[in-house]
Amino acid sequence: YNDIHLICGVVKDFLRSLSESLLTDALWKSFASAVDEEFDSIKHQKFDSLIHQLPKPNRDTLAFIILHLQRVSTSTICRMPILNLSRTMGPAVIGYSSKHVSGIDLVGETYKQTKLLEFFLQMPSNYWSKFLEINNSNMSTTPITKDQIGTPVLIRQFHFQKTPTINYPAPSTTFFSPI
């Protein structure tokens, strides 16, 4: 589907509808304090430790989204550098520390979301791709490169079954009837 705004909106709605952010309520504040670390080497160590503490579905989803956004940031068609992506996608991808944030906390957390996503997008893609390794005895275990990331259907040779077609009877009257 070619309406990128619709697709982006659906992804954001999905991420906002989760019971907690991808960073989890328990770890969100640790991520937020780690982003303020002055030295990048220490910041990387803290983030690595925190990312490994995330539940596997959260970590893998975060890795997939980061790799995709890294591709978007280098696309000449999209023209969305890392800073713009972190501003527009930060609230959805990083989320808030809890479902009930208001007032000045909202402003502060929005700033943290931007900084967190910006730092994640600047991390090497091979860091994130290691979380998306496929462990299957019939296949070699190699990290997926960001060039291989597309939709889940395009990753490796996995193909998902097509939803079966159901023929519903046509309604006798429609809501948008001219009568």
C-alpha positions as CSV (number, residue, x, y, z in Angstrom):
1,Y,0.0,0.0,0.0
2,N,1.5,3.3,-1.0
3,D,0.0,5.8,1.5
4,I,3.0,6.1,3.9
5,H,1.1,8.4,6.2
6,L,-1.6,5.8,6.8
7,I,1.0,3.0,7.3
8,C,3.0,5.1,9.7
9,G,-0.2,6.1,11.6
10,V,-1.2,2.4,11.9
11,V,2.2,1.5,13.3
12,K,2.1,4.4,15.8
13,D,-1.5,3.5,16.9
14,F,-0.3,-0.1,17.4
15,L,2.6,0.9,19.5
16,R,0.5,3.3,21.6
17,S,-2.1,0.6,22.1
18,L,0.4,-1.7,23.9
19,S,-0.2,-2.3,27.6
20,E,3.2,-0.7,28.2
21,S,6.0,0.8,26.1
22,L,8.5,-1.4,24.3
23,L,11.0,-0.2,27.0
24,T,8.6,-1.5,29.7
25,D,7.4,0.5,32.7
26,A,10.0,-1.1,35.0
27,L,13.0,-0.1,32.8
28,W,11.8,3.2,31.2
29,K,13.3,5.5,33.8
30,S,16.6,3.6,33.7
31,F,16.8,4.1,30.0
32,A,15.8,7.8,30.5
33,S,18.6,8.3,33.0
34,A,21.2,6.4,30.9
35,V,20.6,8.8,27.9
36,D,22.0,11.6,30.1
37,E,25.3,9.9,30.6
38,E,28.1,12.2,29.5
39,F,30.4,9.5,28.0
40,D,29.2,7.5,25.0
41,S,31.2,4.4,25.9
42,I,29.5,4.3,29.3
43,K,26.1,5.1,27.7
44,H,26.6,2.2,25.3
45,Q,27.3,-0.2,28.1
46,K,24.3,0.9,30.1
47,F,22.0,0.7,27.1
48,D,23.4,-2.7,26.2
49,S,22.7,-4.0,29.7
50,L,19.2,-2.5,29.7
51,I,18.3,-3.7,26.2
52,H,19.3,-7.3,27.2
53,Q,16.9,-7.0,30.2
54,L,13.9,-6.3,27.9
55,P,11.5,-9.2,27.3
56,K,12.4,-10.8,24.0
57,P,9.3,-9.7,22.1
58,N,9.9,-6.1,23.2
59,R,13.6,-6.2,22.3
60,D,13.1,-7.9,18.9
61,T,10.3,-5.5,18.0
62,L,12.4,-2.5,19.0
63,A,15.4,-3.9,17.0
64,F,13.2,-4.4,13.9
65,I,11.8,-0.9,14.2
66,I,15.2,0.7,14.7
67,L,16.7,-1.1,11.7
68,H,13.7,0.0,9.6
69,L,14.0,3.6,10.8
70,Q,17.8,3.6,10.1
71,R,16.9,2.6,6.5
72,V,14.3,5.4,6.3
73,S,16.8,7.9,7.6
74,T,19.2,7.2,4.7
75,S,16.5,7.1,2.0
76,T,16.6,9.9,-0.5
77,I,12.9,9.5,-1.1
78,C,11.7,9.9,2.5
79,R,14.0,12.8,3.4
80,M,13.6,12.1,7.1
81,P,17.0,12.4,8.9
82,I,17.5,10.8,12.3
83,L,16.5,13.9,14.3
84,N,13.2,14.3,12.5
85,L,12.4,10.6,12.9
86,S,13.2,10.7,16.6
87,R,10.9,13.7,17.0
88,T,8.0,12.2,15.1
89,M,8.4,8.5,16.1
90,G,9.9,8.9,19.6
91,P,6.5,9.1,21.5
92,A,5.2,6.0,19.8
93,V,8.4,3.8,19.7
94,I,9.9,4.8,23.1
95,G,6.6,5.5,24.8
96,Y,6.1,7.0,28.3
97,S,7.1,5.8,31.7
98,S,3.5,4.9,32.5
99,K,0.0,5.3,31.0
100,H,-0.7,8.3,33.3
101,V,1.8,11.0,32.6
102,S,0.7,14.6,32.6
103,G,1.9,18.2,33.0
104,I,5.5,19.0,33.2
105,D,6.4,15.3,33.3
106,L,4.9,14.9,29.8
107,V,7.2,17.6,28.4
108,G,10.3,16.1,30.1
109,E,9.5,12.6,28.9
110,T,8.9,13.8,25.4
111,Y,12.4,15.3,25.4
112,K,13.8,12.0,26.7
113,Q,11.9,10.0,24.0
114,T,13.5,12.1,21.3
115,K,17.0,11.7,22.8
116,L,16.6,7.9,23.4
117,L,15.4,7.2,19.8
118,E,18.0,9.5,18.4
119,F,20.7,7.6,20.2
120,F,19.2,4.2,19.3
121,L,19.2,5.2,15.6
122,Q,22.8,6.2,15.8
123,M,23.9,2.9,17.2
124,P,25.3,0.5,14.5
125,S,22.8,-1.5,12.6
126,N,24.8,-4.7,13.3
127,Y,24.1,-4.2,17.0
128,W,20.3,-4.3,16.4
129,S,20.5,-7.0,13.7
130,K,22.0,-9.5,16.1
131,F,18.6,-9.6,17.9
132,L,16.9,-10.7,14.7
133,E,19.0,-13.8,14.1
134,I,17.0,-16.8,13.0
135,N,17.9,-20.0,14.8
136,N,16.9,-22.9,12.6
137,S,18.8,-26.1,12.1
138,N,18.1,-26.0,8.4
139,M,19.5,-22.5,8.0
140,S,22.8,-20.9,8.9
141,T,22.6,-18.4,11.8
142,T,23.5,-15.1,10.4
143,P,22.4,-11.6,11.4
144,I,19.9,-10.0,9.1
145,T,21.4,-6.9,7.6
146,K,19.4,-3.7,7.2
147,D,19.3,-4.2,3.5
148,Q,17.3,-7.4,4.1
149,I,14.8,-5.7,6.4
150,G,11.5,-5.0,4.7
151,T,8.2,-6.4,5.6
152,P,8.2,-9.7,7.6
153,V,7.1,-11.5,4.4
154,L,10.3,-10.4,2.6
155,I,12.7,-11.6,5.4
156,R,14.5,-14.8,4.2
157,Q,12.3,-17.4,2.6
158,F,9.5,-17.3,5.2
159,H,6.1,-16.7,3.6
160,F,3.0,-16.3,5.7
161,Q,-0.2,-17.8,4.6
162,K,-2.6,-15.6,2.9
163,T,-5.8,-14.9,4.8
164,P,-8.6,-17.0,3.2
165,T,-11.1,-15.1,1.2
166,I,-14.6,-15.1,2.5
167,N,-17.5,-14.2,0.2
168,Y,-20.0,-12.3,2.2
169,P,-23.5,-11.8,0.7
170,A,-24.1,-8.3,-0.6
171,P,-26.4,-6.3,1.7
172,S,-29.9,-5.7,0.4
173,T,-29.7,-2.1,1.4
174,T,-26.6,0.0,2.1
175,F,-26.0,2.7,4.6
176,F,-25.0,5.2,1.9
177,S,-28.1,4.6,-0.1
178,P,-29.3,7.7,-2.1
179,I,-32.8,7.0,-0.8
